[in-house]
Amino acid sequence: MTPGATTTDGRGGGGSRAAATPAPSPAPAPAPARPRRRAGRSAPYLFVLPALLLFAAFKLYPIAWSFLLGLHRTVGGTETFVGADNYVRLADDPLFWTALRNTGVILAVQVPLMLALATGLAVALDSTLLRGRPVFRLGFFLPMVTGLVAYGIVFSVLLNEEYGLVNWLFGLVGVDPVPWLTEGMWARISLGLALTWHYTGYNAVILLARLQTIPAELYDAAAVDGAGALNAFRHVTLPGLRPALLLTTVLSTIGTLQLFDEPYVLTGGGPDNATLTIGVYLYRNAFTYFDFGYASAIAYALTVLVGVLGLIQFRLLGEKS
Amino acid sequence: MTDQQSGRQPGRRQVLRGGGALAAAGLGGLGLTGLATLTGCSGSGGTGAGGSAGDPRKGRITVWSWQGPATELKALIPEFNKTYPDIQVTVEDIGNPAIWDKITAGLAAGGQGLADVLHIGVDYLPGYVERFPGGLADLAPLGATAHKDAFAAGLWQTVSPDGKRVNALPWEANSAGFYYRADLFEKAGVDVGALQTWDETIEAGKQLKARTGAHLLGIDKPASQPDAANFFQMLLQLQGAFYFDLEGRITLDSPEAVRAMTLIKTMNDAGLVSNLAGGWNALMSSLKRGTAAVLPWPTWFGGIIEEQVPGEAGKWKVRLPPAVRRGGPTAATVNSTHLAVAGSSKHQAAAWSFVEFALTRPASQVRIYRGKGIAPALLKAYDDSVFHEPSAFFSGQRKGEIFLDALKAPSPAVNYTADYARALKLVTDAQSKVLLKGADPAKVLAEAASELARQTGRKNVR
């Protein structure tokens, strides 16, 4: 591709503008062109400067300070430098590993299930066989706009073992009460249910948007080749959805690793730490135990984890086109 | 144009950029930036070691409290302004537990944005004092020491551990109580007044369950809220024990603690403990449905019962809890709240004027007690007849006198330390293991004590 080829509308790349200037026209005086070019160069920086300053003040500075904080411990009210002690402590902290394991279980079980459900839902919501599609789309997206704490409280009331609506309904059909929030495994299932209810519609909407960009001709071609619904889904829909699936997977992974609101409201991390997540543990160390240095160390461990998992997902899902 | 449409694959740089963005998102999403910003200023804790700023008769002050107490403090303002017309007071109901996060954030930010007067529970006070030196003003130079002997036993040591610096002034003093459904026990043929120990109470509970179907009491078994350990803590304090001794050493697996947890296990194994999973809401549902006959809660809970089940007037009675060991104490001050002045306040002297007016004048405390049933630590307040009137709700009993007796009884000071929150978490986990998995009390408490020692560096006394 030559530089000139991009300039048919006169909007070539910045670096190739001079080369693409049409030769026959009288050459403009070089002197005024220079300041204009300089101004052209600095203008974008000036435009992004406010955002950059805000980013530096409210993101970069705290991120750097948080790192420093992770190397300190509060002793007698003063910050004392302890080097990597907080990280060593982290490696030897059974509760941190419990939180990591719980988060990992949710990530491995809930996220794939939810995304499979969201994919099915997106296909269903895209189907012309479904009447009143906007109503369904709205219905499935509504949980996303529900306040996190509000829905957490609603779920905790619904799932209460003795007084909850769900167990009351189970009782009507002769099913024994389920210890939704009082037994480790069921508490994790309850958490998974709440998360799935909340985020499936959101992911389905992202997938749906992508689904609608897949050309109908591809399905026609598949039909001509004799592909049934299943084969069309496998060979046309799924490959077409790949970028959206990557996006939803990465977003869900980050969201799960930072999971805080639901376990905090629904189970408080219990019973016996069965639903303790890294987010809840971090929060507790900072705001309940006032151990800000240790909380910062947990945050950095989490950041590394998010980065590594993000990279892995980009490699696994992103590079195949 | 996406990478796929253009037929390009994401290069290494893009992948790294993606990873970087994720890492930033990891920090940002958790509100860590906020955490770091807050803690960036921590340690200094404001200006106020001296506790003498401003004019005691002039200024504009803000008070942070929660729900009922905030309402009562607001109601005091007109009277306060008769004596202090130039002090403008604004009381804000921050809500409980939201207030703890808000105070923590303010203290961590060097006192920025804090109110002048802070209402603080005994479970948070030592932590704030230790982690944020100077975050709370020293009230001694303002004249607090003059009130040293005015409060219930043990409370002065809580607000002034070294006997010199005064971090706050006591407000509420809640004694361990034993609220019970007299009608249910009567139906079961149990004379509750004659129960001397918890062992006897467990036997009575079995009879109660068999004849009425009601549980003896309820506990939030999976520990949805830290309150889940209240009953365990009460049993500990009835033996004069706690999670830490006065030197701050860990006593979480002391014989007293094992005894308390064993009692809870015995009750649970006998099917006498209803599950209050979900915390407060479940407790209120249980109260309304009458699923448990005993509510082993402190003084302030009487007002909640009256409010929640007004139709059950005359069915309820109250007494002090049975002893853990025969002949042992039946009184314990299980919690207290306090008013402190922020070290960063520019009107410390005016704030102190308000604190002193609210907490050391019997008239103020009597008014608050009439309004919300909040039991004062100020012993002189109990001279008022309101504490000696028979209660129609509690079957004509003189409830105020019952708790006054408890407040007057010898009550050892309790050392919550700055690590109370960590200890409480380990205790609630241990209790959940006992209640939900039938774990051995001695074993889980020993594990909890070791873990607490590891996390805090404190010595474990066994």
Interface residues (C-beta under 8 A of the other chain):
Chain A: F58 K59 Y61 P62 I63 W65 S66 L69 T74 G76 G77 T78 E79 D93 P94 S156 V157 N160 E161 E162 Y163 L181 T182 E183 A187 R242 P243 V250 I254 G255 L257 Q258 F260 T267 G268 G270 P271 D272 N273 G279 L282 R284 A286 F287 T288 Y289 F290 F292 A295 S296 A299 L302 T303 V304 L305 V306 G307 V308 L309 G310 L311 F314 R315 G318 E319 S321
Chain B: T2 D3 Q4 G7 Q9 P10 V15 L16 G18 G19 G20 L22 A23 A24 A25 G26 L27 G28 G29 L30 L32 T33 G34 L35 A36 T37 L38 T39 G40 S42 G43 G45 W100 D101 T104 A105 A108 G127 E130 R131 F132 P133 G134 K221 P222 A223 S224 Q225 S274 N275 A277 G278 G279 N281 A282 S285 S286 R289 T291 A418 D419 A421 R422 K425 T428 D429 S432 K433 L436 K437 E451 Q455
